[in-house]
């Protein structure tokens, strides 16, 4: 059986400061670091010692991956392809500066709408995340540290959703959560065993 665990980074400074994230390189808060260690302890309980850890290269995910690696005795590998969606010129700005939430579509154009100057479209985001996910799942077990919105597209890739269909998809994946993806050995069916589990954060 294949098993993959998607961990979304916990609370970061851009959450607290109400700044646009994306590729803006924020750090985990003290609470975020505590929650990252809680993720590591939970994954240790699941007998994931020594499994490979693949992580976005942004600071907040690197910190999350390192906290998990310390618990599991694993090595984290960092990849820019696992980054959050780029919001281009809007990154690091406050919600007040940009005048409210960033739109993700322009009417029916949900795949190729560019949310800000220099930002990514959903299609561009999906292409790079599908590419790295398809490489990771060649293995048997792994932990993937990424971002809340990016996690949706990793899950969509796992269940075989065509990129042309991802314009509407959105899985609600919370900061510091763990999502478990499995593939059985008999029929090689793929499932989401659980989505956005945060029970470990209550400990």
C-alpha positions in Angstrom: 0.0 0.0 0.0 1.2 3.5 -0.8 0.7 6.2 1.9 1.4 9.9 1.6 0.9 12.6 4.2 0.3 16.2 3.2 1.2 18.6 6.0 0.3 22.3 5.6 2.5 24.7 7.4 1.0 26.1 10.6 0.5 29.7 11.6 3.0 32.1 10.0 3.6 35.8 10.5 1.7 36.8 7.3 -1.4 35.2 8.8 -1.1 37.3 11.9 -0.2 40.5 10.1 -3.0 39.9 7.5 -0.5 40.0 4.5 -0.9 38.3 1.2 1.2 35.2 1.3 2.1 33.3 -1.9 5.8 33.4 -2.4 6.2 36.1 0.3 8.8 34.5 2.6 7.2 34.7 6.0 8.2 32.6 9.1 6.3 30.5 11.5 5.1 32.2 14.7 5.9 30.8 18.1 2.5 29.1 18.0 3.3 27.8 14.5 6.6 26.3 15.6 4.8 24.5 18.5 2.2 23.2 16.0 4.9 22.0 13.6 6.5 20.0 16.4 3.0 18.6 17.1 2.7 17.5 13.5 6.0 15.7 13.8 4.9 13.9 17.0 1.7 12.8 15.3 3.6 11.4 12.3 5.9 9.6 14.6 2.9 7.9 16.2 2.0 6.7 12.7 5.3 4.9 12.4 6.8 7.1 9.8 10.3 7.1 11.1 12.8 7.7 8.3 10.4 8.3 5.5 11.4 11.0 3.0 10.1 14.5 3.5 9.5 16.7 0.5 8.9 20.4 1.2 8.4 23.8 -0.4 11.5 25.8 -0.1 9.9 28.9 1.5 10.9 29.6 5.1 7.6 28.7 6.8 7.5 25.3 5.1 11.2 24.6 5.6 10.7 25.2 9.4 7.7 22.9 9.4 9.6 20.2 7.5 12.7 20.5 9.8 10.5 20.1 12.9 9.0 17.0 11.4 12.4 15.7 10.3 13.7 16.1 13.8 10.9 13.9 15.1 11.1 11.2 12.4 14.9 11.1 12.0 14.4 11.9 8.3 16.0 14.2 5.8 13.9 17.0 4.3 14.3 17.8 0.6 13.3 21.3 -0.6 11.7 22.1 -3.9 10.4 25.4 -5.2 7.7 23.5 -7.1 5.9 22.8 -3.9 5.4 26.6 -3.2 2.1 28.3 -2.7 0.4 30.0 -5.7 2.3 33.2 -6.6 0.4 36.4 -6.2 3.1 38.4 -7.9 3.1 42.1 -7.1 0.5 41.7 -4.4 2.7 39.5 -2.2 3.6 40.9 1.2 1.0 43.6 0.9 -1.8 44.1 3.4 -5.5 43.4 2.7 -6.1 47.1 3.0 -3.4 48.0 0.4 -4.9 45.6 -2.2 -8.5 46.6 -1.4 -9.8 43.2 -0.3 -9.5 39.6 -1.3 -7.6 38.6 -4.4 -10.0 37.3 -7.1 -9.2 33.8 -8.4 -11.3 34.1 -11.6 -12.7 36.5 -14.1 -16.2 35.3 -14.8 -16.0 31.9 -16.5 -12.2 32.2 -17.0 -11.1 30.2 -13.9 -8.0 28.5 -15.2 -6.1 31.2 -17.0 -7.0 34.3 -15.0 -3.9 36.0 -13.6 -4.7 37.3 -10.1 -2.0 40.0 -10.0 0.8 41.3 -12.1 3.5 38.6 -12.2 1.2 36.1 -10.4 0.3 32.6 -11.4 -2.8 31.3 -13.1 -4.5 28.2 -11.7 -3.4 26.3 -14.7 0.3 27.3 -14.1 0.0 26.3 -10.5 -1.6 23.0 -11.2 1.0 22.1 -13.9 3.9 22.5 -11.5 2.2 20.9 -8.6 1.1 17.9 -10.7 4.6 17.5 -11.9 6.2 17.3 -8.5 3.4 15.2 -7.1 3.7 12.6 -9.8 7.4 12.3 -9.0 6.9 12.0 -5.3 4.2 9.2 -5.6 6.6 7.0 -7.5 7.7 6.0 -4.0 5.8 4.1 -1.3 5.5 6.5 1.6 6.4 10.2 2.1 5.5 13.3 3.9 4.9 16.4 1.8 5.1 19.9 3.5 3.3 22.5 1.5 0.8 25.4 1.7 -3.0 25.5 2.2 -4.1 26.4 -1.3 -1.4 24.3 -3.0 -2.6 21.2 -1.0 -5.8 21.3 -3.1 -3.9 20.6 -6.3 -1.8 17.9 -4.8 -4.9 16.1 -3.7 -6.5 16.7 -7.1 -3.5 15.1 -8.8 -3.6 12.1 -6.5 -7.3 11.3 -7.4 -6.6 11.8 -11.1 -8.5 15.0 -11.7 -7.6 16.4 -15.1 -6.0 19.8 -15.0 -8.8 21.1 -17.3 -11.2 20.4 -14.4 -9.4 22.0 -11.5 -10.8 25.5 -12.1 -13.6 24.9 -9.5 -11.9 22.5 -7.1 -11.1 23.6 -3.6 -10.4 21.4 -0.6 -10.6 23.2 2.8 -7.2 22.4 4.2 -6.3 24.2 7.5 -2.9 25.4 8.7 -1.0 22.7 10.5 -3.3 19.9 9.3 -2.4 16.5 8.1 -4.1 14.8 5.1 -3.6 11.1 4.4 -3.6 9.7 0.9 -3.6 5.9 0.3 -3.5 3.5 -2.6 -4.5 -0.1 -2.1 -2.3 -3.0 -3.3 -5.1 -5.1 -4.9 -7.0 -2.7 -7.2 -4.5 0.3 -6.9 -7.5 2.5 -6.1 -6.6 5.8 -4.6 -8.4 7.4 -1.7 -8.3 10.3 0.7 -8.3 8.5 4.0 -8.7 11.7 5.9 -8.6 15.4 5.0 -7.2 18.3 7.1 -7.0 16.5 10.4 -6.0 18.9 13.2 -6.7 16.8 16.3 -3.0 16.6 17.0 -3.0 20.4 17.5 -5.3 20.1 20.5 -2.8 18.1 22.6 
